[in-house]
Amino acid sequence: MNNRSQAAVEIARIGGELALEYFRRLGSLVIEDKGPQDFVSEADKAVETHIRNLITAAFPDDGIVGEEDAPKPSTTGYTWVIDPIDGTTNFISGIPAWTVVLAVVCEDSTQIGVIFDPVHNEMFVANRGAGATLNGAPMACASDAPITRGTVGTGYSSRISAQASAEVVLAILEKGGVFHRNASGALSLAYVASGRLLGYIEEHMNAWDCLAGQLLIAEAGGQIEDQSANQMIAQGGRVIAGGSAVFDDLLKIADTAYK
């Protein structure tokens, strides 16, 4: 398991360096529309292919699930869940808020979570039962800060209800909070784990966007909903996470808005 953890960090860094090369020459990128506000670039595809090749070379019998390519089954019980570039809209718009995301799942739970922000050289890492770090230093959620003392991250995509998302934002404001959306759910979850955001709430996320971040938050002393990793891989689900002072508030907001 330690080998997989070390490999995940190195693979995320290599993938991030490749993505950064593409980011520096945005004008020449080939970009495709997958749907409303949903894009894929040649960078996403190239980075995922490279990451898959690195994983397969190191752990040939492990499974792989990624955003841009077909799943590869596992014969070891370990499955890598990858998003080559989370925040593609930011990426193709030249906004430096995107990440490379890796999670390793075994026995229906996330064992390793890595989120790498290559623009700012920030490596967020969690190992189940061993805590969470940012560039090697321990990090902790803002556990004692109420909703009136910070910012809550929110997510939105064309898959979910615009009305429900509006209700969530209104509820946060009515409780005296402030909302934040940076168009990279994984990066927002990493910010919750590091105490920059109080919490995060979204009606539906795919596994490659959230599994790593949820483990980061749990290992940094925050709270997340108890979910099956395998079920999240199969169909995704809602994500509620945060410090102990805001988690119950966010849970009530979600239960009311996400009918």
C-alpha positions, 0 to 999 in steps of 0.5 A: 500500500505504501508503494501505491501511495508513493506512486500516486504522488509521483504519477500525479506530479508527472501528470500535472507537469504534462498538463501544465505544458498544455496550459502554457500553450492554450491557443493551440489546444483542440477542444470538444464540447461534451454538453452544456458547460462540459468540455474536453481538450486534447490535454485531458485525453493526453494526460489521462493516457499518460497516467493510465500508462504509468499506473499500468506499468507499475501495477499491471493488475490494478483496475483503472476508472477515468473520466475520459476512457473506458474502465479497466477491471482489477484482479488485485482488488485495487482500483485507481480512479482518475481525473486528468484535469478537474476544472477543464472549463477553467483550464481552457479559459486560462484560469489557474484553478484546476487539478490532477486527481487520483484516488485508490479504492479497495474493499469499497473505500478510498485508501489513498487520495491525491490532488495536485495543483501544478500551477501553485505546486500544491500536493494534497495527499491522504492515506486512510488512517494516516492523516492528510498533508499539504506539501508534506505538512499536516493539514486540518479542517477549520473544525470550530469555525461556524458558517458565519466565520468563513466561506462554503464551497458550492458546485453546479453542473448541467446534470443537476437542478438549477433551482436546487442549486439556487436554494442552496446558495440562498440558504447559505446566505440566510445563515450568514454564510458566504458561498464560493464556486471555483469550477473545480470540485476537487480543488474545493474539497482540497481547500476544505481539507486545508481549512481554506473553505469551511465546507462543500456541498454539491448535489451530484459529483462523479467519483473521479471528482470527489473520492480523493477530496473526501478522504482528504477531508476525513483524514484532516479531521472533517466530516463527510457522508458515509458512502460506498466508494464502489457505488460512487464509481458506478453512478456518482452521488451527492457530496456534503463535507466540512468541519464539525461546526458546519457539517450539520448545517450543510446536511440540513440544507442539502436535505431540504434543497435536494429533493 
